[in-house]
Amino acid sequence: MSTKVADHILERLRAWGVEQVFGYPGDGINGLLAAWGRAEDQPRFIQSRHEEMSAFQAVGYAKFSGRIGVCVATSGPGAIHLLNGLYDAKLDHVPVLAIVGQTNRTAMGGSYQQEVDLHTLYKDVASEFVETVTVPEQLPNVLDRAIRTAYARRCPTALIIPGDVQELDYSPPTHEFKMVPSSLGMSEYSMTPTDEALRRAADVLNAGDKVAVLVGQGAAGAVAEVREIAELLGAGVAKALLGKDVLSDELPYVTGPIGLLGSRPSYEMMRDCDTLLTIGSSFPYTQFMPDFGKARGVQIDIDPHMIGMRYPYEVNLVGDARSTLRRLIPLLKTDRGGREWYDTVCANVKRWHETMERRAALAADPINPEYVARALDPLLPDNAILTSDSGSVANWYARHITMRPGMRGSLSGTLATMGPGVPYAIGAKFAHPDRPVFALVGDGAMQMNGLAEMITAAKYRDRWSDPRLVVAVWNNHDLNQVTWEMRAMEGAPSFLPSQSIPDVQYAAFARSLGLTGIRVEKPEDVESGWRAALEADGPVVIEFLTDPAVPPIPPHATWEQMEATAASILKGDADRGSVIRQGLKAKVQEFLPGRQKQ
């Protein structure tokens, strides 16, 4: 039997080491689906409930494996559904390849059913490389180039393949004009700045007395080097959320997350430092960085298009974080004198951990959402992978989960879209079937798409050597993050028609699928609920009935700002009494000298 274009595509994916493709079927990719049958499901076709979830699963797989994530969808509506997940990949700089069908070439331009101008549609999200395959000889070049581009530019790329092209006999490019041959593979490479640029950066850092370091996901391959330079400079290290798993939170000088979801010591360090070193991060909120003109700055980033635009850095070093730091460290002074700044940072970190412990211990109605995350933290295995959805749960993930060496974690950092928590976790399980995975999600995100993807988890549970996939739902009947944003930023009370959501029996739904379902309604059952989830022999949904009135207070919030928020709540918020009470209780914990339980 002759080799079809679709057969060759799967063969080439296997040659690139692709082990699974996340997708959903449709007649626009019938040729590919038939080829999968002939290839005995190699690479494996992982079926989601919705194409958007396939894209999120590909992103989660790529984030936690370091390999390209591949997703596939039919023409028209299927290709459109992939977009949100692909934009998540684009904004978080993740290598993903989308392969989508298209109507037959004979029908293109004829307003045919499901005909969409996919090249135009994908031109933004896959701006680095999107191509329509019209003849077999374009392969394997366009596929190879899409994969190389995704890796090199850390971005999504796309191939559009009309249905009739998928079923053509494959013929390779020949050795003649207007043919483009190709070859497999690409070596690892590193990029480093010039010696002169490194010397200028060292001069800035050597002159600093109060150095702050900010790391993002681009520093993940330079853990030892980040530790060495921080300790050499006597610096504290703050982490953008995409870099939460770069350094252990057990290190005394790691101040934790930065920004609205950040920590008080990160805020204080950025406020008071005289020098800023940013490594592998494009954290966008300049108001959480030092005041302009107050601190000198050095940035290290591998992407010249993303450097020098978040802060007026004095030196911008374009290079791989590990290679650059290895060359920079020998240029730094070793006799820096006193350690007052370092001691101050460490003391602030210690005080913040005590504050978070007190906040988590506060009584709430019925369960304090901070306590749910706090109770999980010491129970997490050393090789745990965590995903967090967007929303108020991201605050509790950021502030209460202690990353230790070997643990991994991520969320939708830049797009901050609802919905990726559960599909990320499924993608992570395919990347690491031997590791336990925890998805921390709000009830809004769980209703949006998490419930449906528990069907996917049930379908593939036997593929994972470690069966633990724990989906934790903070059930507060409220789209809580937006509710708090309305109160704090708009000066408006909660608008119940938009914010209140139905009470769904999440644990019961899991049980209906043959999975473990646990419902926790009282604070005294939180820890035992987590332990039961960890001991289950397969995927688990554990829901906690939490108090929507517990505020995700920004680290820089002052009493005056708290009073302004309270004034807006008193205008007519349905939960105004509980909200004000919980807000005051939470804020006052920052000023208590010791531990207490309320």
C-alpha positions, 0 to 999 in steps of 0.5 A: 500500500502506498504511503499517504501524506497523512501517514508521512506526517505521523511517521515524521512526528514519531521521528521527532520523538512525539509520543502523543498528540492531544486532539478531537476528531472531525471529518476535516482530519479523517485522512489523519485519523485513518492514518492513525489506525494504520499506525496502530495509534503511534503517536498516541491520540489522546482524546479530550472533550473539547479542542480547547482542552486539547490545546491546554493539555498540549501546553501542560505537557510542554511546560512539564516535559520540556518537549513540544506539545502537539494538538490536532483538530478538524477544520472550521470549528475545531481549529477555532476551538484550539485558539485559547490554548494556543494563545496561552502557549504564545503568551507563556512562551511554550513550544506547541504545534497545532495541526488542523484540517481544512476543506478540500482544495476544490471547495476552497473559496466557495463558502463551503461548509466549515470553510474558514480562512484558517491562515488569516485566523492563525496568523497572529497566534502562530505568527512565527510559523503557519503554513498551508500544505497544498502538495505532498512535496512541501513535506517534510520541510514545513513540518520540520520547520514548524517543530524547529521554530516552536522549539527555537522561538518557544512559541506555537506554530501551525500546519493547515492541511486540506482534507484531500491533501491528507489522502494524496500519495506522499512523494518527497521533494526532489533534487531540482529547482523550487523544491525544499529538502529537509532533515531531522533534529536540531542541536542544543545551543546556548547564547551568551553576551559579550565580555564587555557587556558582562563587565558592565553588568558586574560593575552595576551589581558590584556597586549595589548594597541592597540587591534584589533578584527577580527570577522567572521561568527562563531561570529554570535551567540555572538553579545552582547559578541563581543560588550562587549569585544570590548568596554572593550578592547577599540578595533576596530572590523574588519569583514571578509566578511562572518561576515559582518552581525555579528556587526552593521556598525553603531558602531563607532569602527567597521572598516568594511571589511578586505582584498582586498575588505576591508576598509582603517581603517581595514587595518590601524588597523591591521597594527598598533595594538599590539594585535589581537583577532580573533573570528570565522573567518578563514580569509586566507590573512595573509598579511592583518593581523599584521606583524609576531612578531609585535602583540600577538594573541588569536584565538577563533574557534569552529573547532580544525581543523581550528584553529591556521593556519592563524597567529602565535597566542599565545593562541588558544581557541577551543570553541563556541564563545558565551560560550567562550567569556562569560567566558573570559570577567570576566578575563579582566581588567576594568581599562585600562587607556587612550582611544587614540587607540580607539579614533584613530580607530573611527576617521579613521572609520569616515574619511573612511565613508566620503571618500566612500561618496565622491567616490560614488559622483564622475562622471562616464560614464554613472553611477558610480557603487559605487553610485548604492550601496551607493544610495541603502544603506539608502533605505534598510528595517531593516529586509533586506537580501542581497546576493552578487555575486563574482566580482567587485560588491562584493567590492561595497557590502562590502564597501557601504552597512551598516549592521544594527541590524536585517539585514543579508547578505552573499556571496560565501566567500571562493570558491568565485565562480561566480553565487550564488547571485540569487540562494542564494536569492531564497533560502533566500526567502524560508527561510524567505518568510516574508522578502525582499531579495536583490541580487547584481550581475554583468552582467557576473554572471547574464548571467551565470545563473541569467537570468534562475533563474528569471524563478524560481523566477517567478514560486514561487513568490506566495509562499512568503508573502513578494513578494519583491525579488530585483535582481540588475544588474551592467551592464558594458559589462565587466567581471570587477573583472578579468579585474582589476586583470589582470591590477593590478596583471599581469601588462596586459591590458584588453584582450577584447576577454575574458573580453567583454560580450554582452549587454543583456536587463535584465529588458526586460527579466524580463518583458517577464516573467511577472515580473517588469523590470527597466533599469536605464541609468542616475545617476539622475535616480538611487535613483528613480529606487531603490524606484520603485523596492522596491514598486513593488509587486513581483520579480524585475530585475533592471539594472544599466548601470555602468562604467567599468573604476571605479576601486575597489582600495584595501585599502592598494594601494599606489601611487606607486602601482597606477602608476604601474597599470597605466603603464600596462594600457598604454600598450594598454588597450582599455579603458586606458584614462577612467581607469586612470582618474577614478582611480586617482579621486577615490584614491585622495578622501582618502586625501581630508579633507572635502566633495566635489562633482566632 
